[in-house]
């Protein structure tokens, strides 16, 4: 009936009802697929972690700062999961600087205190090294480069592609025999040589940078370990329920007190020289800066600044007296790490980059983020760029230069100029750009939607409730009556997005 009315409606009311029904079908098939995946993951028992309340309070009191209410709430949810013998499958979502690493460190400390092992995987060596240093400090751990081991502290190691082979062999042995309590690393953690004696908690940071198979490979290093995935990308709740419907959701929506907002300004292309002068003045004060370009090479079809050409122009004509580095996605991994490492160590004044700088760099001395072609990026992505500065004690700035000025693009950019809440910006981005462009969800593994809208929370919640009711009645979807539904779900999730 709905298919017939969507093509040959007898009146406007029947067309509206047909659209509503078919949109529901799309969202329902997504939710059934997500909940089936969740059930498969949790069908086997996991390892309950015996969380001791005094150990938890000891960790919290030992922190050099007080947890925010949002951090405490997220940690409470994680602790409840750890205590169950059903494996945790949770997404920890928090804006840049909200303190996700501290919550993750608390969870890892509880696993280690219970006699188990924990692992954290990050997408880049720079980010892995940053997490390693932070976790060592928070746990007072052995192998921390900044101090002596304290009595009873866990043994924490770092494993990346750059780790010398001899050291890798020692780490492999220490993980296999249980002497190493906690490991922080990159994709190196999922290599064949890595074996754990008792892995109980696996954490994946910036989870959208890893494929499903890579996350599963880390999880398979233990017997159904608890899984916590983290992201600094604010995602509207409707999108989170859809993209990550197989995960429980914890949100840190509060920044620590005292963190300075980044001063954000929208500039006209004619004000570019003024922006360059400001960048130069900041570097004269001993600071560093990012300049973001939307493309790697010049394109005749897209009139946008390209990182390769722009780096050469800026170095030769604008900042000949400064040290500029270049970073883009076509560089090899080791080349990227080398450039980022030089910037982190202060050996470069300006880093000219494409969007690859969005995550993975923590440079407290960087105070300026200049974004060319700002109209070509989504609000959430611009907010991520902005989050690369304002991480130290100095006032920081984000300068947006658009290469076209329409009423629509100006509305979007004015939103980020006046708003510092990443979740508000994410909702605005979804509203203005639609789900197809939001965070590049066409590449996220989500089936294409023809009629449904992720902003329709009422219909989305209805689809989720009905999917949950279905699994309560038949957890394995084994009834012959559901055979056609299962076929539709499989077909829909194959990427065709065709529910007819």
N, C-alpha and C positions, 0 to 999 in steps of 0.2 A: 504493500500500500504506500509506504513512504517513498520508495523508489519511483513508483508510478507518479505520485503527486509532485515529486521534486522536478520531474521532467515535463509532466502535463497536468499542472495544478488546475483544479476546478474553480478555485478562488484563492484570494490572498491568504485567508485564514488557513486553508489546507496547505499552502506552500510554506507558511511559517511553522506549522506543526511538523511537516515533513523535514524541514531543515533542523528543527529541534531534535527530532528522533534520530536522524542520521549523525548529527553532531554528538549526541549521547552515545551512539554506537561506537564512534571513534574513540572517545574518552574511556568508555567501558572496556574496549579491547586493550587499550594501553594499561589500564589498571589491573585487568586480569593477568596480562603478561608480567607486570611488575610484581604482583602478589604471588604469582606462581614461582617467579625467580627467588623471591624472598623465602617462600616455603621450602624450595629445594635447598637453599643455603642452610636453613635452620632445621632441616629434617633429621640431621644427625646431632646427638648431644655434643656440647662443647665442654670446656673446662671452667668450672666455677672457680673464681679467685676469692680466697678467704681474706676479704678486706678487713683489716683491723682499724677500728675507729681512732684509736690513739695514734697509730702510724699516720693516718690521714691528717689528723689535727697537727701532728708534729711537723709534717711537710708544710702545711698551710702557714703555721706560725713561723716557720723558718724562711719563708719567702721574704725578699727585700721590699715587698710592697703588699698591699692588702688587695685581695681578690674583689673584683666588682660583683655586684649582685648577679649579673648575667653570667659571669665566669663560674660563680658558686652554683648557680642553677644548672648549668651545663655539666659541671663536675658531678653534682648529685645524680643526674640522669645516667652518666657513664658508670658511676659506682654501682648503681642499682643493676645495670646490665652485667657488670663484671661479676657480681655475686651470684648470678644465675648460671645454670649449666646449659642454657641455650645460648649459642654464640651471639655476641653483640654484632649488629650490623647498622652502624650509626654514622650519620653525616654531621660533622661539627662545622657550622657555617658562622663566620665572623668577619666583620669588616677589617680592613688593614689596620694593624695596631691594636686590635681588640683584646689580644692576649690568648690566642688559641694555643700557642706553644706551651704556656704555663699550665694550662689545663691538661694538655697531652702529657707533659712531664709528670704531673701529679698522678695520672692514670698509670704511666709506666713505673713510677716509684712504688705504687701499690702492688702491681704485678710482681715486681722484683722482691718486695718485702714478703710476698707470699711464697717465695721460692721458685718463681717462674722466670721466663725470659721475655723480653719485649724488643720489638724492632720498629724503626721508623724509616720510611723510604721517601726521599725527596727527588724532584726531577732534575736538579743540577748539582754539581759539586759545590758551587758557591753556597747554595741554600743548605745543602747537607752539612757543610762546615759550620755555617751559622747556627743551625739547630744543635749540632754537636757541642759547640762552645756554650750555648745557652743551657742545655740540659746538664752539662758537666757542672756549671756554676750552681744551678738550682738544686742538684742532687748532691753536691759536694763529692763528686765522683772521682774514682781513680782514673788515670790516663787523661786528666784535665791538664792542659798545658799551663794553667795559670796558678797552680798551687799544689800542695802536698795532699795525698790521700788522707781522708779522715777515717777514723776507726769505724768499721761497719759500712762504709760507703760502697755502692755498687761499682762494678768494673764496666765502664762504658768505652766502646771503641767506635772508630770511624772507618767505613769501608766504601771506597769509590774506585773508579777506573784508574785513578792516579796512585792508588796505594801500591807501594813496591811489592813485588811478588813474594818475597820472603816474609813480609809483614802479613800479606794476605793468607799465606799458609798457616801462620800462627793464629790468625783470627778464625780461620776455618776450624782449626782444631779446638780453639777455645769455645766456639759456639757449639760444636758437636759434643764436647764433654761437659758443657754447662758451666764452665768457669767464667765465661763472659756473660754478664747479666743482661746487658742492653747494647744494641747495635744501631747506629745511625748510618745511613748510606744512600746510594743512588741505585740505579738498575743493577749494580754489582751485587745487591742482596739477593737477586733472583737467579744468579748463575748456578750452574749444576753443582759446583763445589761447596755451596753453602748448605749446611745441615744444622738444625737446632736440636738440642736435647729435650727442651720443654717450652717451646714457644707458646705463650698464652695470649699475647696481645700484639697485633700488627697494626701499625698506623701508616697511612698514606697521606702525605701532604700535597697540596695543590693537585687533588685527585684527577681533575680534568685533563692534566698533562699526561696521564697514564691511560693505556688501553685497558679494557676489561680483562684481557688475558694476563696482562702484567700484574694487575691487582690480585687476580686469582692465583698467580704463581707465587706471590709472597704469602698469601693465605695458606697455600698448600705446603709451606715449609714446616707447618705444625699440624697437630690434629685438631681441626676445627677451632683455631684460635679466635678470640674476639677481634673484630675488625672495626677500626675507627678511621674514617676518611675525612680530610679537612679541606676546606676551600676558603680563600679570602675574597672570592668573587661573590658579591651580594646577589642573591637569587630571589625573585618574588616567590612568596609562599605557594602560589598557584603553580609556578614553573617547577619549584622544588618537589611538590607532590607528584608532578607528572614525570619529570626527568629522573627523580630519585625516589620513586614510589616504593622501591624495595628496601629503602633505608628508613630508620627512625631519624628524626631531625632534631638537632639541638642548635639553638641560635644564640650567639653572643652579640647582642644588639646594643651594647653599651661600651663606650671607650673609657679607659682609665682616666682618673682626674688629672688635670694638669697638662694633658696633651694639647699642643697648640694647633688650631685649624690652619690649613694651608691657604694663604691668601690667593684667590683665583681671579684672574682678569681676562676678559675677552677683548682682543685687540684687532684693529683693522689691518689688512695687509700693508697699508701705508705707514703703519707704526712699527714695522719690523726692525728698522734701524734703531729705534728707541729701545726695543726689546733686547737687541744685541748689546747696546750700551749698558743696559741694566745687568745682563749676564756678566759682562766684563767687570763691572763694578763689584759684583758679588765674588768673583774669582780673585780680584785684588784684595778682598778681605780674607782670602784663604779658603773660600768655599769651592764647591764643585757644582756642575750643572749637567742636565740631560737635554738633548735636543732630539725630538722624535719626528720621524718622517714616515709617511704611509706606504711608500714603495721602496723596493730594493734597486730597481733600475728604471730609467726613464721609459715611459710608455706613450706612444702617439695617441692612444685612445683615452688615456687618463692624464689630465694636466695636474700632476701632483709632484711635490718634492720627492726626490728619490735619495735614499740614504747614501749610496755610493757617490753620486755626483755632488750631492749636498756636502758631504764630508770634505771632498776636495775643494769645493768653492769656499766653504767656511774656513778651512785651514789656510788656503792661499790668499783669500781676499778679506776676510772679516776678522779672524783671530790668528794672524800669522805668528804672534808672540806667545801663543798658548799651546798646550799639549792636547791634541784631539785624538780620540779613539773611535773606531767604527765597529758596529755590531749589527748583524742582520742574520736572518734565518737560513741563508744559503751557505753560511760559513760552517765548517766542520765543528763538531762538538768541542774538540780540544782548543781550536782557535777562539771559540766563544768564551770558554772558561779562562783562557789566558787574558783576553781583553777585559773581561769582567773583573778578574783578579787584579789587574793593574789599576782599574778604576777604584776598586775597594781599598787598595793600598795607598791611594792618593797619587799615583804616578801619572794620572791623566787629569786634566782640568775639566774637559767636556767629553761626554760620551754621546756620539751621534748614532742613533739606533732606530730600527723599526720596532714593531710591537713585541719583539722577543724580549724586551726589557721589562715587560709587564709584571713578571714575577721573578723572584730569585735573587734580587740584589737588595741588600740592606746597607746603605751608605749614610750614616748620620751626618756626615759633613756636606752632603749634597743638599742645596737649598733652592735650586731653580729647576723647574720642569717646563721647558718650552716645547709646545706641541704644534707642529706645522700641519696644515690640512685637518684641523680639529673637527671640522664638519664631517669628515669621512669615517670617524670612529663613533661607536656607540657610547652612551653616557656611562654605562658600567665600565667600559674599557678605559675611558678618560679618567674615571675615578680611580681605577687601578694604577694608571700612570701617575696620577697625583699622589697616590700613596707611597711612591718611591722617594718622595721628599717629605720633610716635616718629621723626620725620625730622630732628630737630635735636639740640642738645646737652642738652636738658632731659628729665628723666624724664616719660614719658607714660602715659596711662591710658585704658582702654576700659571703660565701664560699661554693662552689659547689663540692661535692665529688661524682663521678660516680662509680657505682659498675661494670660497663662494659665499655670498650672503643672501640667502632667501629668508622669507619670514619664518618658514618651518625650521631651518637650521639655526636661526638666531634664537628661536624659542627653546630649542634643545640646549644650546650652549649657555643661554642665560640661566637655565635650570641648574647646571653644574657650577655656575659662577656664584649662585646664591645658596646652594644646598651642599652640606658636607656629610649628610646621612646616605651611605651607600645603598641602603635598602629602599629609601624613598626614590633615589635615582634609578634603581633597577625597575621599580614599578613604573616610573615615568618612561623609561626606555622601552619597556614592553608595550606600554600604551601607545607610544608614538611610532615605534618602528615595527611592531608586530612580532609574533613568535618566530617567523621564518628567518629574521635577521638577528634576533636576540642572541648574543654570545655565540653566533655561528652554530645555532642548534641544528642546522641541516647536516652538520658533520658530527653531531653528538651521538648518533645512533638512534635518535627518536624518529619513528615513522612520520612521513609527511601527513599533515592534516588538511583535509579539503574543506570542511565545514566548521569544525570545532574551533573554539577560541580559548586560549589558556587564561584569559582574563575573566572568563565566566565561572566564578568560584561556585555559584549555586549548582550549575550543571556538573562541574568537576567533582564537587563533594557528593552529589547524587550518584555519579558513576562509581566513585570509590566505595560508597556505602553498599551499593548493589553488588559490586565485586567482592567485598568482604562477606556479604551475606551468602553469596554463592560458595565461597570457600568454607564457610562455617557449615554449610549443608553437605558439601562434597569436597573435602580437602584435596583429594587427588584428581578431581575432575574426571572420575572414572565412569560415571553413569553413561550408558549408551545415548541418553537424551542430550548429552553435552558434546557428542562427537563432532557435530558440525561447528559448534562454538570453538572447540579446540583447534579445528582446522582453520577457522577464521583468524584466531589469535596468531597461529603460526604464520599464516599468509600475511597478515598485517605487519607482524614484526620482521618479516623477511625484507621489509623496506618498500614494499609495493604500496602500502597504505590504502589498499582497496578492500572495502568491507562489503562489497556487493556480491 
